[in-house]
């Protein structure tokens, strides 16, 4: 009898060794860890982070995990949840595009929390991250669930369970139960990303990763879960995904090499539109509504369905909707000549100049772009000015895409800008050094101690 999908994942997680992974995969994991730390620190005071911190800090745990900027230690799953909100809130963490689009670094805070609480080594942490990425991204390769009404964070729950199982060195039997428990409760509704978006948009993945972590903790103590959880009569395939075959999970964890680090804090399908808009600004200067006759944005179908078609995307009222709005993001870049965290302030979202330009903007689906997605994320922007002047730009692989990756200097510039006022250059040097030598770090706690922020 062939192995079930849960058994395949469990065998992979329990049998993984850092020595099996290619050096470039290990380096990629370190870079994504650094990137995640940067976006977490920048979101320490975000409203949903503050709300979640208030809840979990009511019940401290002396031997628990650290919340960045928090006052007390809490249970590992709670630390992972709050830190996970920080990682996702700004929509600035990495992306993997396939049949399903996911943000694999959503799992990193949960794996760090487990590593801290169990005093794991840096090598254990790296292995856990690599396993989690490979599993979650393989599920994204296997099947799309958004069109069936379910959210991509379902993959995050399963990937996090696999990553924590590897970090804790669970045997195949207990790792199998971790996957069973995580999967049976993994289904998350896509309503999270429909219409006017709420704070939960930045919390759903953190909650899924929390669940994956907790599933592994339960399995480690002997808890069992339903099986076969994917293939069963009322299992995941029948209820959520439809039938699929699990892709091969590779010892070299090549899927992490196809993740992209964001250069701007926007939904990834709009990344190339930002770059195209900024190229126009570099040629024509910042646009003014009175000088513009029309703006045409050309994109691909998946982008249109996620960040254009809802009426709310044309009149966003929240940060969460604005950074998932192709019209808003593109127009904001044309108006300001930049996109950064302040681009989504209430004042910017209410800006009358945006509203005036939105009335002059259309978004079209370009069939040729559909043929190259998800290997590329193409967008084109054309601005027609009064007097007949016309400016246009097309971008296929935006800066930070895995085919156009950030340099280490670029990554440091991003993190420095994100953590300005929170970290000194000396602190950043220490964090950078510890992550780059993580495979030699004796305890994850040493890394946590370096993350003290203002």
Secondary structure as a PSIPRED ss2 file (coil, helix, strand):
# PSIPRED VFORMAT (PSIPRED V4.0)

   1 X C   1.000  0.000  0.000
   2 X C   1.000  0.000  0.000
   3 X C   1.000  0.000  0.000
   4 X C   1.000  0.000  0.000
   5 X H   0.000  1.000  0.000
   6 X H   0.000  1.000  0.000
   7 X H   0.000  1.000  0.000
   8 X H   0.000  1.000  0.000
   9 X H   0.000  1.000  0.000
  10 X H   0.000  1.000  0.000
  11 X H   0.000  1.000  0.000
  12 X H   0.000  1.000  0.000
  13 X H   0.000  1.000  0.000
  14 X H   0.000  1.000  0.000
  15 X H   0.000  1.000  0.000
  16 X C   1.000  0.000  0.000
  17 X C   1.000  0.000  0.000
  18 X H   0.000  1.000  0.000
  19 X H   0.000  1.000  0.000
  20 X H   0.000  1.000  0.000
  21 X C   1.000  0.000  0.000
  22 X C   1.000  0.000  0.000
  23 X H   0.000  1.000  0.000
  24 X H   0.000  1.000  0.000
  25 X H   0.000  1.000  0.000
  26 X H   0.000  1.000  0.000
  27 X H   0.000  1.000  0.000
  28 X H   0.000  1.000  0.000
  29 X H   0.000  1.000  0.000
  30 X H   0.000  1.000  0.000
  31 X H   0.000  1.000  0.000
  32 X H   0.000  1.000  0.000
  33 X H   0.000  1.000  0.000
  34 X H   0.000  1.000  0.000
  35 X H   0.000  1.000  0.000
  36 X H   0.000  1.000  0.000
  37 X H   0.000  1.000  0.000
  38 X H   0.000  1.000  0.000
  39 X H   0.000  1.000  0.000
  40 X H   0.000  1.000  0.000
  41 X H   0.000  1.000  0.000
  42 X H   0.000  1.000  0.000
  43 X C   1.000  0.000  0.000
  44 X C   1.000  0.000  0.000
  45 X C   1.000  0.000  0.000
  46 X C   1.000  0.000  0.000
  47 X H   0.000  1.000  0.000
  48 X H   0.000  1.000  0.000
  49 X H   0.000  1.000  0.000
  50 X H   0.000  1.000  0.000
  51 X H   0.000  1.000  0.000
  52 X H   0.000  1.000  0.000
  53 X H   0.000  1.000  0.000
  54 X H   0.000  1.000  0.000
  55 X H   0.000  1.000  0.000
  56 X H   0.000  1.000  0.000
  57 X C   1.000  0.000  0.000
  58 X C   1.000  0.000  0.000
  59 X C   1.000  0.000  0.000
  60 X C   1.000  0.000  0.000
  61 X C   1.000  0.000  0.000
  62 X C   1.000  0.000  0.000
  63 X C   1.000  0.000  0.000
  64 X C   1.000  0.000  0.000
  65 X E   0.000  0.000  1.000
  66 X E   0.000  0.000  1.000
  67 X C   1.000  0.000  0.000
  68 X C   1.000  0.000  0.000
  69 X C   1.000  0.000  0.000
  70 X C   1.000  0.000  0.000
  71 X C   1.000  0.000  0.000
  72 X C   1.000  0.000  0.000
  73 X E   0.000  0.000  1.000
  74 X E   0.000  0.000  1.000
  75 X C   1.000  0.000  0.000
  76 X H   0.000  1.000  0.000
  77 X H   0.000  1.000  0.000
  78 X H   0.000  1.000  0.000
  79 X H   0.000  1.000  0.000
  80 X H   0.000  1.000  0.000
  81 X H   0.000  1.000  0.000
  82 X H   0.000  1.000  0.000
  83 X H   0.000  1.000  0.000
  84 X H   0.000  1.000  0.000
  85 X H   0.000  1.000  0.000
  86 X H   0.000  1.000  0.000
  87 X H   0.000  1.000  0.000
  88 X H   0.000  1.000  0.000
  89 X H   0.000  1.000  0.000
  90 X C   1.000  0.000  0.000
  91 X C   1.000  0.000  0.000
  92 X C   1.000  0.000  0.000
  93 X C   1.000  0.000  0.000
  94 X C   1.000  0.000  0.000
  95 X E   0.000  0.000  1.000
  96 X E   0.000  0.000  1.000
  97 X C   1.000  0.000  0.000
  98 X C   1.000  0.000  0.000
  99 X C   1.000  0.000  0.000
 100 X C   1.000  0.000  0.000
 101 X C   1.000  0.000  0.000
 102 X E   0.000  0.000  1.000
 103 X C   1.000  0.000  0.000
 104 X H   0.000  1.000  0.000
 105 X H   0.000  1.000  0.000
 106 X H   0.000  1.000  0.000
 107 X H   0.000  1.000  0.000
 108 X H   0.000  1.000  0.000
 109 X H   0.000  1.000  0.000
 110 X H   0.000  1.000  0.000
 111 X H   0.000  1.000  0.000
 112 X H   0.000  1.000  0.000
 113 X H   0.000  1.000  0.000
 114 X H   0.000  1.000  0.000
 115 X H   0.000  1.000  0.000
 116 X H   0.000  1.000  0.000
 117 X H   0.000  1.000  0.000
 118 X C   1.000  0.000  0.000
 119 X C   1.000  0.000  0.000
 120 X C   1.000  0.000  0.000
 121 X C   1.000  0.000  0.000
 122 X H   0.000  1.000  0.000
 123 X H   0.000  1.000  0.000
 124 X H   0.000  1.000  0.000
 125 X H   0.000  1.000  0.000
 126 X H   0.000  1.000  0.000
 127 X H   0.000  1.000  0.000
 128 X H   0.000  1.000  0.000
 129 X H   0.000  1.000  0.000
 130 X H   0.000  1.000  0.000
 131 X H   0.000  1.000  0.000
 132 X H   0.000  1.000  0.000
 133 X H   0.000  1.000  0.000
 134 X H   0.000  1.000  0.000
 135 X H   0.000  1.000  0.000
 136 X H   0.000  1.000  0.000
 137 X H   0.000  1.000  0.000
 138 X H   0.000  1.000  0.000
 139 X H   0.000  1.000  0.000
 140 X H   0.000  1.000  0.000
 141 X H   0.000  1.000  0.000
 142 X H   0.000  1.000  0.000
 143 X C   1.000  0.000  0.000
 144 X C   1.000  0.000  0.000
 145 X C   1.000  0.000  0.000
 146 X H   0.000  1.000  0.000
 147 X H   0.000  1.000  0.000
 148 X H   0.000  1.000  0.000
 149 X C   1.000  0.000  0.000
 150 X E   0.000  0.000  1.000
 151 X C   1.000  0.000  0.000
 152 X C   1.000  0.000  0.000
 153 X H   0.000  1.000  0.000
 154 X H   0.000  1.000  0.000
 155 X H   0.000  1.000  0.000
 156 X H   0.000  1.000  0.000
 157 X H   0.000  1.000  0.000
 158 X H   0.000  1.000  0.000
 159 X H   0.000  1.000  0.000
 160 X H   0.000  1.000  0.000
 161 X H   0.000  1.000  0.000
 162 X H   0.000  1.000  0.000
 163 X H   0.000  1.000  0.000
 164 X H   0.000  1.000  0.000
 165 X H   0.000  1.000  0.000
 166 X H   0.000  1.000  0.000
 167 X H   0.000  1.000  0.000
 168 X C   1.000  0.000  0.000
 169 X C   1.000  0.000  0.000
 170 X C   1.000  0.000  0.000
 171 X C   1.000  0.000  0.000
 172 X H   0.000  1.000  0.000
 173 X H   0.000  1.000  0.000
 174 X H   0.000  1.000  0.000
 175 X H   0.000  1.000  0.000
 176 X H   0.000  1.000  0.000
 177 X H   0.000  1.000  0.000
 178 X H   0.000  1.000  0.000
 179 X H   0.000  1.000  0.000
 180 X H   0.000  1.000  0.000
 181 X H   0.000  1.000  0.000
 182 X H   0.000  1.000  0.000
 183 X H   0.000  1.000  0.000
 184 X H   0.000  1.000  0.000
 185 X C   1.000  0.000  0.000
 186 X C   1.000  0.000  0.000
 187 X C   1.000  0.000  0.000
 188 X C   1.000  0.000  0.000
 189 X E   0.000  0.000  1.000
 190 X H   0.000  1.000  0.000
 191 X H   0.000  1.000  0.000
 192 X H   0.000  1.000  0.000
 193 X H   0.000  1.000  0.000
 194 X C   1.000  0.000  0.000
 195 X C   1.000  0.000  0.000
 196 X C   1.000  0.000  0.000
 197 X C   1.000  0.000  0.000
 198 X C   1.000  0.000  0.000
 199 X H   0.000  1.000  0.000
 200 X H   0.000  1.000  0.000
 201 X H   0.000  1.000  0.000
 202 X H   0.000  1.000  0.000
 203 X C   1.000  0.000  0.000
 204 X H   0.000  1.000  0.000
 205 X H   0.000  1.000  0.000
 206 X H   0.000  1.000  0.000
 207 X H   0.000  1.000  0.000
 208 X H   0.000  1.000  0.000
 209 X H   0.000  1.000  0.000
 210 X H   0.000  1.000  0.000
 211 X H   0.000  1.000  0.000
 212 X H   0.000  1.000  0.000
 213 X H   0.000  1.000  0.000
 214 X H   0.000  1.000  0.000
 215 X H   0.000  1.000  0.000
 216 X H   0.000  1.000  0.000
 217 X H   0.000  1.000  0.000
 218 X H   0.000  1.000  0.000
 219 X H   0.000  1.000  0.000
 220 X H   0.000  1.000  0.000
 221 X C   1.000  0.000  0.000
 222 X C   1.000  0.000  0.000
 223 X C   1.000  0.000  0.000
 224 X C   1.000  0.000  0.000
 225 X C   1.000  0.000  0.000
 226 X C   1.000  0.000  0.000
 227 X C   1.000  0.000  0.000
 228 X C   1.000  0.000  0.000
 229 X C   1.000  0.000  0.000
 230 X C   1.000  0.000  0.000
 231 X C   1.000  0.000  0.000
 232 X C   1.000  0.000  0.000
 233 X C   1.000  0.000  0.000
 234 X C   1.000  0.000  0.000
 235 X C   1.000  0.000  0.000
 236 X H   0.000  1.000  0.000
 237 X H   0.000  1.000  0.000
 238 X H   0.000  1.000  0.000
 239 X H   0.000  1.000  0.000
 240 X H   0.000  1.000  0.000
 241 X H   0.000  1.000  0.000
 242 X C   1.000  0.000  0.000
 243 X C   1.000  0.000  0.000
 244 X C   1.000  0.000  0.000
 245 X C   1.000  0.000  0.000
 246 X C   1.000  0.000  0.000
 247 X C   1.000  0.000  0.000
 248 X C   1.000  0.000  0.000
 249 X C   1.000  0.000  0.000
 250 X C   1.000  0.000  0.000
 251 X C   1.000  0.000  0.000
 252 X C   1.000  0.000  0.000
 253 X C   1.000  0.000  0.000
 254 X H   0.000  1.000  0.000
 255 X H   0.000  1.000  0.000
 256 X H   0.000  1.000  0.000
 257 X H   0.000  1.000  0.000
 258 X H   0.000  1.000  0.000
 259 X C   1.000  0.000  0.000
 260 X E   0.000  0.000  1.000
 261 X C   1.000  0.000  0.000
 262 X C   1.000  0.000  0.000
 263 X C   1.000  0.000  0.000
 264 X C   1.000  0.000  0.000
 265 X C   1.000  0.000  0.000
 266 X C   1.000  0.000  0.000
 267 X C   1.000  0.000  0.000
 268 X H   0.000  1.000  0.000
 269 X H   0.000  1.000  0.000
 270 X H   0.000  1.000  0.000
 271 X H   0.000  1.000  0.000
 272 X H   0.000  1.000  0.000
 273 X H   0.000  1.000  0.000
 274 X H   0.000  1.000  0.000
 275 X H   0.000  1.000  0.000
 276 X H   0.000  1.000  0.000
 277 X H   0.000  1.000  0.000
 278 X H   0.000  1.000  0.000
 279 X H   0.000  1.000  0.000
 280 X H   0.000  1.000  0.000
 281 X H   0.000  1.000  0.000
 282 X H   0.000  1.000  0.000
 283 X H   0.000  1.000  0.000
 284 X H   0.000  1.000  0.000
 285 X C   1.000  0.000  0.000
 286 X C   1.000  0.000  0.000
 287 X C   1.000  0.000  0.000
 288 X C   1.000  0.000  0.000
 289 X H   0.000  1.000  0.000
 290 X H   0.000  1.000  0.000
 291 X H   0.000  1.000  0.000
 292 X E   0.000  0.000  1.000
 293 X E   0.000  0.000  1.000
 294 X E   0.000  0.000  1.000
 295 X E   0.000  0.000  1.000
 296 X E   0.000  0.000  1.000
 297 X E   0.000  0.000  1.000
 298 X E   0.000  0.000  1.000
 299 X E   0.000  0.000  1.000
 300 X C   1.000  0.000  0.000
 301 X H   0.000  1.000  0.000
 302 X H   0.000  1.000  0.000
 303 X H   0.000  1.000  0.000
 304 X H   0.000  1.000  0.000
 305 X H   0.000  1.000  0.000
 306 X H   0.000  1.000  0.000
 307 X H   0.000  1.000  0.000
 308 X C   1.000  0.000  0.000
 309 X C   1.000  0.000  0.000
 310 X C   1.000  0.000  0.000
 311 X H   0.000  1.000  0.000
 312 X H   0.000  1.000  0.000
 313 X H   0.000  1.000  0.000
 314 X H   0.000  1.000  0.000
 315 X C   1.000  0.000  0.000
 316 X C   1.000  0.000  0.000
 317 X C   1.000  0.000  0.000
 318 X C   1.000  0.000  0.000
 319 X H   0.000  1.000  0.000
 320 X H   0.000  1.000  0.000
 321 X H   0.000  1.000  0.000
 322 X H   0.000  1.000  0.000
 323 X C   1.000  0.000  0.000
 324 X C   1.000  0.000  0.000
 325 X C   1.000  0.000  0.000
 326 X H   0.000  1.000  0.000
 327 X H   0.000  1.000  0.000
 328 X H   0.000  1.000  0.000
 329 X H   0.000  1.000  0.000
 330 X H   0.000  1.000  0.000
 331 X H   0.000  1.000  0.000
 332 X H   0.000  1.000  0.000
 333 X H   0.000  1.000  0.000
 334 X H   0.000  1.000  0.000
 335 X H   0.000  1.000  0.000
 336 X H   0.000  1.000  0.000
 337 X C   1.000  0.000  0.000
 338 X C   1.000  0.000  0.000
 339 X C   1.000  0.000  0.000
 340 X C   1.000  0.000  0.000
 341 X H   0.000  1.000  0.000
 342 X H   0.000  1.000  0.000
 343 X H   0.000  1.000  0.000
 344 X H   0.000  1.000  0.000
 345 X C   1.000  0.000  0.000
 346 X H   0.000  1.000  0.000
 347 X H   0.000  1.000  0.000
 348 X H   0.000  1.000  0.000
 349 X H   0.000  1.000  0.000
 350 X C   1.000  0.000  0.000
 351 X C   1.000  0.000  0.000
 352 X H   0.000  1.000  0.000
 353 X H   0.000  1.000  0.000
 354 X H   0.000  1.000  0.000
 355 X H   0.000  1.000  0.000
 356 X H   0.000  1.000  0.000
 357 X H   0.000  1.000  0.000
 358 X H   0.000  1.000  0.000
 359 X C   1.000  0.000  0.000
 360 X C   1.000  0.000  0.000
 361 X E   0.000  0.000  1.000
 362 X E   0.000  0.000  1.000
 363 X E   0.000  0.000  1.000
 364 X E   0.000  0.000  1.000
 365 X E   0.000  0.000  1.000
 366 X C   1.000  0.000  0.000
 367 X H   0.000  1.000  0.000
 368 X H   0.000  1.000  0.000
 369 X H   0.000  1.000  0.000
 370 X H   0.000  1.000  0.000
 371 X C   1.000  0.000  0.000
 372 X C   1.000  0.000  0.000
 373 X C   1.000  0.000  0.000
 374 X C   1.000  0.000  0.000
 375 X C   1.000  0.000  0.000
 376 X C   1.000  0.000  0.000
 377 X C   1.000  0.000  0.000
 378 X C   1.000  0.000  0.000
 379 X E   0.000  0.000  1.000
 380 X E   0.000  0.000  1.000
 381 X E   0.000  0.000  1.000
 382 X E   0.000  0.000  1.000
 383 X E   0.000  0.000  1.000
 384 X E   0.000  0.000  1.000
 385 X E   0.000  0.000  1.000
 386 X C   1.000  0.000  0.000
 387 X C   1.000  0.000  0.000
 388 X C   1.000  0.000  0.000
 389 X C   1.000  0.000  0.000
 390 X E   0.000  0.000  1.000
 391 X E   0.000  0.000  1.000
 392 X E   0.000  0.000  1.000
 393 X E   0.000  0.000  1.000
 394 X E   0.000  0.000  1.000
 395 X E   0.000  0.000  1.000
 396 X C   1.000  0.000  0.000
 397 X C   1.000  0.000  0.000
 398 X C   1.000  0.000  0.000
 399 X C   1.000  0.000  0.000
 400 X C   1.000  0.000  0.000
 401 X C   1.000  0.000  0.000
 402 X C   1.000  0.000  0.000
 403 X C   1.000  0.000  0.000
 404 X C   1.000  0.000  0.000
 405 X C   1.000  0.000  0.000
 406 X C   1.000  0.000  0.000
 407 X C   1.000  0.000  0.000
 408 X H   0.000  1.000  0.000
 409 X H   0.000  1.000  0.000
 410 X H   0.000  1.000  0.000
 411 X H   0.000  1.000  0.000
 412 X H   0.000  1.000  0.000
 413 X H   0.000  1.000  0.000
 414 X H   0.000  1.000  0.000
 415 X H   0.000  1.000  0.000
 416 X H   0.000  1.000  0.000
 417 X H   0.000  1.000  0.000
 418 X H   0.000  1.000  0.000
 419 X C   1.000  0.000  0.000
 420 X C   1.000  0.000  0.000
 421 X C   1.000  0.000  0.000
 422 X C   1.000  0.000  0.000
 423 X C   1.000  0.000  0.000
 424 X C   1.000  0.000  0.000
 425 X H   0.000  1.000  0.000
 426 X H   0.000  1.000  0.000
 427 X H   0.000  1.000  0.000
 428 X H   0.000  1.000  0.000
 429 X H   0.000  1.000  0.000
 430 X H   0.000  1.000  0.000
 431 X H   0.000  1.000  0.000
 432 X H   0.000  1.000  0.000
 433 X H   0.000  1.000  0.000
 434 X H   0.000  1.000  0.000
 435 X H   0.000  1.000  0.000
 436 X H   0.000  1.000  0.000
 437 X C   1.000  0.000  0.000
 438 X H   0.000  1.000  0.000
 439 X H   0.000  1.000  0.000
 440 X H   0.000  1.000  0.000
 441 X C   1.000  0.000  0.000
 442 X C   1.000  0.000  0.000
 443 X C   1.000  0.000  0.000
 444 X H   0.000  1.000  0.000
 445 X H   0.000  1.000  0.000
 446 X H   0.000  1.000  0.000
 447 X H   0.000  1.000  0.000
 448 X H   0.000  1.000  0.000
 449 X H   0.000  1.000  0.000
 450 X C   1.000  0.000  0.000
 451 X C   1.000  0.000  0.000
 452 X C   1.000  0.000  0.000
 453 X C   1.000  0.000  0.000
 454 X C   1.000  0.000  0.000
